[in-house]
């Protein structure tokens, strides 16, 4: 990839944290908390050799649309209420225990790390996704589409129990995952949840074959109300079972090998100063309000609903806002279908979002997906337009520029007492 297209500049290490913490007042400083780390890695089908793979990008967008549509449908099924942001479109005092998992950068799409499932424990790589709420893995009857993935065989686990229910997850690109529900022991960063809902897939569609989806499965980290299983997500089970007394988990996304999922607190070594808080406005997804957006000090958007989603590469906004950004960015051009380009040698570094009254500027590197096509002097923006969701989606393009903390009460997912904090990386 050309130097101007690097995801990260050598002088700028940017990160994101999404975490659940006990409620503090707006004026409270960030608490000093310990935690357990899970290393993360990342890989993608969106960018190859510095050039955007449009088929991969379109597929990723369709998967996002399908995931959001599924979450909204599950919200109605689980709560008996239509989600306020639903749009009817065809798009579909004891010592605190903590844990950490290392993360791998999937190149700009999936942040994955390792968990252990069953007794004796078997290790699986999973995509940690704050935009969904269920855990699923390839089952023993999954067939050819699961080749290359580690298989979860409930019959080989002494702690596995058949839940007597099936499941089916549909994605916007036509991908489906279906199978049977079980409960088992899930261990992550040394913390174990017993009786945890887990899906053993009998079918992975092409979108989840190893070449397209490197992790073995997916672990959702949003609220139970958007769960297909309508069961507590893994982290909530850890909290309920007092594996950790602090409802906090966080993602640190870096160019280096230090990317991690931080369980049971906030990695204060990553934060410079205090966090700026904004309340969760609707439980289900990690949903907040964006105060506005501007380009070079020129306002291009008023207050908008948004969700914080580690499972999304892009920053997705409404068409009106994206059109205004295009007009304000020198050399930017509308590329159609919600995309826009800009000259690769002058990626905009003056686009900012305001959250909780504080402005956070997006680096040019984080916005730049790569060359629009091989040999082109134009690069594709990671900010795209899509009016189908009913809210903005703050994915990697935004999260790599901030340290983000989602706060919630210890006892329950109480939307009235939860908030999201954003801060600068140390």
C-alpha positions as CSV (number, residue, x, y, z in Angstrom):
1,X,0.0,0.0,0.0
2,X,1.4,3.5,-0.8
3,X,2.6,5.5,2.2
4,X,-0.4,7.9,1.9
5,X,-2.8,4.9,2.1
6,X,-1.4,3.4,5.3
7,X,-4.1,2.7,7.8
8,X,-1.9,4.0,10.6
9,X,0.8,6.7,10.6
10,X,4.0,6.0,12.6
11,X,3.4,9.1,14.7
12,X,-0.2,8.4,15.5
13,X,-1.3,5.4,17.5
14,X,-5.0,5.6,17.8
15,X,-7.4,3.2,19.7
16,X,-10.9,2.5,20.7
17,X,-12.5,1.1,23.8
18,X,-16.1,0.0,24.2
19,X,-16.8,-0.9,27.8
20,X,-19.5,-1.4,30.4
21,X,-18.8,0.4,33.7
22,X,-20.6,1.2,37.0
23,X,-22.4,4.6,36.6
24,X,-20.4,7.7,37.5
25,X,-21.4,11.3,37.4
26,X,-20.5,13.5,34.4
27,X,-17.8,15.3,36.4
28,X,-16.2,12.1,37.8
29,X,-12.7,11.3,36.6
30,X,-11.9,8.0,34.9
31,X,-11.5,5.4,37.7
32,X,-8.3,3.4,38.0
33,X,-9.3,-0.1,37.2
34,X,-7.4,-3.3,36.5
35,X,-8.5,-5.9,33.9
36,X,-7.7,-9.0,32.0
37,X,-6.4,-8.7,28.5
38,X,-7.3,-10.8,25.4
39,X,-5.0,-10.2,22.4
40,X,-6.7,-9.3,19.2
41,X,-5.8,-9.7,15.5
42,X,-7.5,-8.4,12.4
43,X,-8.0,-9.4,8.7
44,X,-10.2,-8.2,5.9
45,X,-11.5,-8.9,2.4
46,X,-12.1,-5.2,1.8
47,X,-8.6,-4.0,0.9
48,X,-6.1,-6.0,-1.0
49,X,-2.6,-4.7,-1.7
50,X,-3.7,-1.1,-1.1
51,X,-6.7,-1.3,-3.5
52,X,-10.3,-1.5,-2.3
53,X,-12.0,-4.7,-3.2
54,X,-15.4,-3.4,-4.1
55,X,-17.1,-6.8,-4.0
56,X,-15.7,-7.4,-0.5
57,X,-16.8,-3.9,0.6
58,X,-20.3,-4.4,-0.8
59,X,-20.6,-7.7,0.9
60,X,-19.4,-6.2,4.2
61,X,-22.1,-3.4,3.9
62,X,-24.8,-6.0,3.2
63,X,-23.7,-8.0,6.2
64,X,-24.0,-4.9,8.4
65,X,-27.4,-4.1,7.0
66,X,-28.6,-7.7,7.7
67,X,-27.1,-7.7,11.2
68,X,-28.8,-4.4,12.1
69,X,-32.1,-5.6,10.6
70,X,-31.9,-8.8,12.5
71,X,-31.1,-7.0,15.8
72,X,-34.1,-4.7,15.3
73,X,-36.4,-7.7,14.6
74,X,-35.1,-9.5,17.6
75,X,-35.7,-6.4,19.8
76,X,-39.4,-6.5,18.8
77,X,-39.6,-10.3,19.3
78,X,-37.9,-10.1,22.7
79,X,-39.5,-7.0,24.2
80,X,-42.8,-6.8,22.4
81,X,-42.0,-3.3,21.3
82,X,-40.9,-1.9,18.0
83,X,-37.4,-0.4,18.3
84,X,-37.7,3.4,18.0
85,X,-35.2,3.5,15.1
86,X,-36.8,0.7,13.1
87,X,-37.4,1.6,9.5
88,X,-39.5,-0.6,7.3
89,X,-37.2,-1.1,4.3
90,X,-36.3,-4.0,2.1
91,X,-32.8,-3.9,3.5
92,X,-32.8,-6.1,5.4
93,X,-16.1,-4.9,47.7
94,X,-14.6,-8.2,47.0
95,X,-11.5,-8.0,44.9
96,X,-12.5,-7.5,41.3
97,X,-11.6,-10.4,38.9
98,X,-10.6,-9.2,35.5
99,X,-9.4,-10.7,32.2
100,X,-7.6,-9.7,29.0
101,X,-7.6,-11.2,25.5
102,X,-5.1,-10.2,22.8
103,X,-6.7,-9.0,19.5
104,X,-5.5,-9.6,15.9
105,X,-6.2,-7.0,13.2
106,X,-8.2,-8.6,10.4
107,X,-6.9,-5.8,8.1
108,X,-9.9,-3.6,8.5
109,X,-12.9,-5.7,9.1
110,X,-13.0,-8.3,11.9
111,X,-11.3,-8.0,15.3
112,X,-10.8,-11.5,16.6
113,X,-9.3,-13.2,19.6
114,X,-9.4,-16.6,21.5
115,X,-12.0,-18.1,23.9
116,X,-12.2,-21.6,25.3
117,X,-15.4,-23.6,25.2
118,X,-16.5,-26.8,27.0
119,X,-14.9,-29.3,29.4
120,X,-12.2,-30.1,28.7
121,X,-11.8,-26.6,27.1
122,X,-11.3,-26.3,23.4
123,X,-9.9,-23.0,22.0
124,X,-11.8,-21.0,19.3
125,X,-11.0,-17.8,17.5
126,X,-14.1,-15.5,17.5
127,X,-15.0,-12.1,16.1
128,X,-15.8,-9.8,19.1
129,X,-18.8,-7.8,17.9
130,X,-20.4,-5.0,19.9
131,X,-23.2,-4.8,17.3
132,X,-24.7,-8.2,18.1
133,X,-25.4,-10.4,21.2
134,X,-25.1,-14.1,20.4
135,X,-22.2,-16.6,20.4
136,X,-22.1,-19.2,17.6
137,X,-19.5,-21.7,16.5
138,X,-19.3,-24.4,13.8
139,X,-21.0,-27.6,15.0
140,X,-20.0,-31.3,14.2
141,X,-22.6,-31.5,11.4
142,X,-21.7,-28.3,9.7
143,X,-20.2,-29.8,6.6
144,X,-17.9,-28.5,3.9
145,X,-18.5,-24.8,4.5
146,X,-17.0,-25.2,7.9
147,X,-13.8,-26.8,6.6
148,X,-10.7,-25.1,8.1
149,X,-12.6,-23.9,11.2
150,X,-12.3,-25.5,14.6
151,X,-15.5,-27.5,15.4
152,X,-17.5,-27.3,18.6
153,X,-18.7,-30.8,19.4
154,X,-21.1,-30.7,22.4
155,X,-20.9,-34.5,22.8
156,X,-17.2,-34.1,23.7
157,X,-17.9,-31.6,26.5
158,X,-19.0,-32.9,30.0
159,X,-20.6,-29.5,30.7
160,X,-22.6,-29.2,27.5
161,X,-26.4,-29.4,27.6
162,X,-28.9,-29.4,24.7
163,X,-31.1,-26.3,25.0
164,X,-33.8,-28.0,22.8
165,X,-34.0,-25.0,20.5
166,X,-32.8,-24.3,17.0
167,X,-31.5,-20.9,15.6
168,X,-31.1,-19.2,12.3
169,X,-29.2,-16.0,11.6
170,X,-29.6,-14.3,8.2
171,X,-27.2,-11.7,6.9
172,X,-27.9,-9.0,4.2
173,X,-25.5,-10.6,1.7
174,X,-27.4,-13.8,1.7
175,X,-25.2,-15.5,4.2
176,X,-26.9,-17.7,6.8
177,X,-25.9,-19.5,9.9
178,X,-28.3,-22.0,11.4
179,X,-28.0,-24.9,13.9
180,X,-28.9,-26.0,17.5
181,X,-28.6,-24.1,20.8
182,X,-26.7,-25.5,23.7
183,X,-25.4,-24.3,27.0
184,X,-21.8,-24.8,28.1
185,X,-18.9,-23.3,30.0
186,X,-17.2,-20.4,28.1
187,X,-13.8,-19.1,29.3
188,X,-12.3,-15.8,28.1
189,X,-9.2,-14.3,29.6
190,X,-9.3,-16.8,32.5
191,X,-12.9,-15.8,33.4
192,X,-15.5,-18.5,33.1
193,X,-19.3,-18.3,32.5
194,X,-21.2,-21.5,33.1
195,X,-24.5,-22.4,31.5
196,X,-23.8,-19.9,28.7
197,X,-25.9,-20.1,25.5
198,X,-23.9,-21.1,22.5
199,X,-25.0,-22.0,19.0
200,X,-23.5,-25.1,17.2
201,X,-24.0,-24.4,13.5
202,X,-25.2,-27.1,11.2
203,X,-24.8,-24.7,8.3
204,X,-22.4,-22.0,7.4
205,X,-23.1,-20.3,4.1
206,X,-20.3,-19.1,1.7
207,X,-19.9,-15.9,3.6
208,X,-18.7,-17.8,6.6
209,X,-16.2,-20.1,4.9
210,X,-12.7,-19.8,6.1
211,X,-11.5,-17.7,3.1
212,X,-14.2,-15.1,3.7
213,X,-14.5,-15.3,7.5
214,X,-11.2,-16.3,9.2
215,X,-12.5,-16.6,12.8
216,X,-14.2,-19.9,13.8
217,X,-17.3,-18.0,15.1
218,X,-18.7,-14.8,16.4
219,X,-19.3,-13.5,20.0
220,X,-21.8,-10.7,20.4
221,X,-21.3,-8.1,23.1
222,X,-24.4,-5.9,22.9
223,X,-27.6,-6.2,24.9
224,X,-29.8,-9.3,25.4
225,X,-32.8,-7.5,23.9
226,X,-31.3,-7.9,20.4
227,X,-30.2,-11.5,20.9
228,X,-31.6,-14.2,18.6
229,X,-31.4,-16.6,21.5
230,X,-32.9,-14.1,23.9
231,X,-30.2,-15.2,26.4
232,X,-27.7,-13.2,28.3
233,X,-24.6,-12.4,26.3
234,X,-21.3,-13.8,27.5
235,X,-20.0,-10.7,29.3
236,X,-23.3,-10.2,31.1
237,X,-23.1,-13.9,32.3
238,X,-19.6,-13.2,33.6
239,X,-20.9,-10.3,35.5
240,X,-24.0,-12.1,36.8
241,X,-21.8,-15.0,38.0
242,X,-19.5,-12.6,39.8
243,X,-16.5,-13.5,37.7
244,X,-16.0,-9.8,37.6
245,X,-17.7,-7.3,39.8
246,X,-17.1,-4.4,37.4
247,X,-19.3,-4.3,34.3
248,X,-16.6,-3.2,32.0
249,X,-15.1,-4.4,28.7
250,X,-13.0,-2.5,26.3
251,X,-11.4,-2.7,22.9
252,X,-8.0,-1.1,22.2
253,X,-7.4,-1.1,18.4
254,X,-3.8,-0.4,17.4
255,X,-1.4,-0.8,14.5
256,X,1.0,-2.7,16.9
257,X,0.6,-6.1,18.5
258,X,-0.9,-4.4,21.6
259,X,-4.5,-4.6,20.4
260,X,-6.7,-6.1,23.0
261,X,-10.1,-6.7,24.5
262,X,-10.0,-5.6,28.1
263,X,-12.4,-7.3,30.6
264,X,-13.4,-6.1,34.0
265,X,-12.3,-2.5,33.9
266,X,-10.6,0.2,31.9
267,X,-6.9,0.1,30.8
268,X,-6.1,3.5,32.3
269,X,-2.6,3.2,30.8
270,X,-4.2,3.8,27.4
271,X,-6.1,7.0,28.4
272,X,-4.9,10.6,28.5
273,X,-7.1,12.6,30.9
274,X,-10.7,11.8,31.7
275,X,-13.4,10.4,29.6
276,X,-16.2,12.6,28.2
277,X,-19.6,10.9,28.8
278,X,-22.7,10.7,26.7
279,X,-25.8,8.7,27.7
280,X,-27.0,5.5,26.0
281,X,-30.3,6.6,24.6
282,X,-31.8,3.3,23.6
283,X,-30.8,-0.2,24.9
284,X,-30.3,-3.0,22.4
285,X,-27.3,-1.8,20.4
286,X,-24.8,0.5,22.1
287,X,-26.8,3.5,21.0
288,X,-25.9,7.2,21.7
289,X,-26.4,10.6,20.3
290,X,-23.8,12.4,18.1
291,X,-24.0,16.1,18.8
292,X,-23.0,16.9,15.3
293,X,-20.3,16.7,12.6
294,X,-18.2,19.4,10.9
295,X,-15.5,19.7,8.2
296,X,-12.9,22.3,8.9
297,X,-15.1,24.0,11.4
298,X,-18.1,24.1,9.1
299,X,-21.1,22.3,10.5
300,X,-22.4,19.5,8.2
301,X,-24.8,17.7,10.6
302,X,-27.1,18.3,13.5
303,X,-27.7,15.8,16.4
304,X,-28.0,12.2,15.2
305,X,-28.7,8.8,16.7
306,X,-25.7,6.4,16.4
307,X,-24.5,3.0,17.5
308,X,-21.0,2.0,18.5
309,X,-20.1,-1.1,16.5
310,X,-16.8,-2.9,16.6
311,X,-18.1,-5.3,13.9
312,X,-18.3,-2.5,11.3
313,X,-15.3,-1.3,9.3
314,X,-16.9,2.0,8.2
315,X,-18.5,5.1,9.5
316,X,-22.0,5.1,8.1
317,X,-24.0,8.3,8.1
318,X,-27.1,9.7,6.4
319,X,-27.0,10.8,2.8
320,X,-27.5,14.5,3.5
321,X,-24.5,14.6,5.9
322,X,-22.3,12.7,3.5
323,X,-23.3,15.0,0.6
324,X,-22.3,18.0,2.8
325,X,-19.0,16.4,3.6
326,X,-18.2,15.8,-0.1
327,X,-18.9,19.5,-0.8
328,X,-16.6,20.6,2.0
329,X,-13.7,18.4,1.2
330,X,-11.3,19.7,-1.5
331,X,-11.1,17.3,-4.5
332,X,-13.8,14.9,-3.1
333,X,-16.2,13.4,-5.7
334,X,-19.4,11.5,-5.4
335,X,-18.7,7.9,-6.5
336,X,-22.3,6.7,-6.4
337,X,-24.1,4.2,-4.2
338,X,-23.2,6.1,-1.1
339,X,-19.4,6.2,-1.7
340,X,-17.1,9.2,-2.3
341,X,-13.5,9.5,-3.2
342,X,-10.7,12.1,-2.6
343,X,-7.2,12.6,-3.9
344,X,-4.9,10.0,-2.3
345,X,-2.2,12.5,-1.6
346,X,-4.6,14.8,0.4
347,X,-6.8,12.7,2.6
348,X,-9.0,15.0,4.7
349,X,-7.8,15.4,8.3
350,X,-10.3,18.0,9.3
351,X,-13.5,15.9,9.6
352,X,-14.7,15.8,13.2
353,X,-17.6,14.4,15.3
354,X,-18.8,16.0,18.6
355,X,-19.9,13.6,21.4
356,X,-20.7,14.6,24.9
357,X,-19.8,18.2,24.0
358,X,-16.2,17.3,23.0
359,X,-14.9,17.3,19.4
360,X,-13.0,14.3,18.1
361,X,-11.2,14.7,14.8
362,X,-10.8,11.7,12.4
363,X,-7.3,11.2,11.0
364,X,-6.9,11.1,7.2
365,X,-5.3,7.7,7.5
366,X,-8.4,6.3,9.3
367,X,-10.7,7.7,6.6
368,X,-8.7,6.4,3.7
369,X,-9.8,2.8,2.7
370,X,-7.2,2.6,-0.2
371,X,-7.1,3.3,-3.9
372,X,-10.5,3.2,-5.6
373,X,-8.9,1.0,-8.3
374,X,-5.4,-0.1,-9.1
375,X,-3.3,2.7,-10.4
376,X,-5.8,5.4,-9.4
377,X,-4.8,8.7,-7.8
378,X,-8.2,8.7,-6.0
379,X,-8.8,6.9,-2.8
380,X,-12.2,5.6,-1.4
381,X,-13.5,7.1,1.8
382,X,-14.5,5.0,4.7
383,X,-17.4,7.3,5.4
384,X,-20.4,6.2,3.4
385,X,-24.0,7.1,3.1
386,X,-26.9,4.8,4.0
387,X,-30.3,6.0,5.1
388,X,-31.8,2.5,5.7
389,X,-30.7,2.0,9.3
390,X,-32.3,4.8,11.2
391,X,-29.1,5.7,12.9
392,X,-25.4,6.3,12.1
393,X,-23.0,3.4,12.7
394,X,-19.7,4.3,14.3
395,X,-17.3,1.6,13.2
396,X,-13.6,1.3,12.9
397,X,-13.2,4.5,10.8
398,X,-14.3,6.5,13.9
399,X,-13.2,4.1,16.7
400,X,-9.5,4.0,15.7
401,X,-9.4,7.8,16.6
402,X,-10.8,7.6,20.1
403,X,-10.7,5.7,23.4
404,X,-14.4,4.8,24.0
405,X,-16.0,3.6,27.2
406,X,-19.6,2.3,27.6
407,X,-20.9,2.6,31.2
408,X,-23.7,0.7,32.7
409,X,-25.0,-0.3,36.2
410,X,-23.7,-3.4,37.8
411,X,-27.0,-5.0,38.3
412,X,-28.7,-4.8,34.9
413,X,-28.6,-3.3,31.5
414,X,-30.4,-0.2,32.6
415,X,-30.6,2.3,29.7
416,X,-31.6,5.1,32.0
417,X,-28.4,4.8,34.0
418,X,-25.8,3.9,31.3
419,X,-23.5,6.1,29.3
420,X,-20.7,6.0,26.8
421,X,-17.4,7.8,27.4
422,X,-14.9,9.0,24.8
423,X,-11.3,10.0,25.5
424,X,-7.9,10.7,24.0
425,X,-5.4,7.9,23.8
426,X,-2.3,8.3,26.0
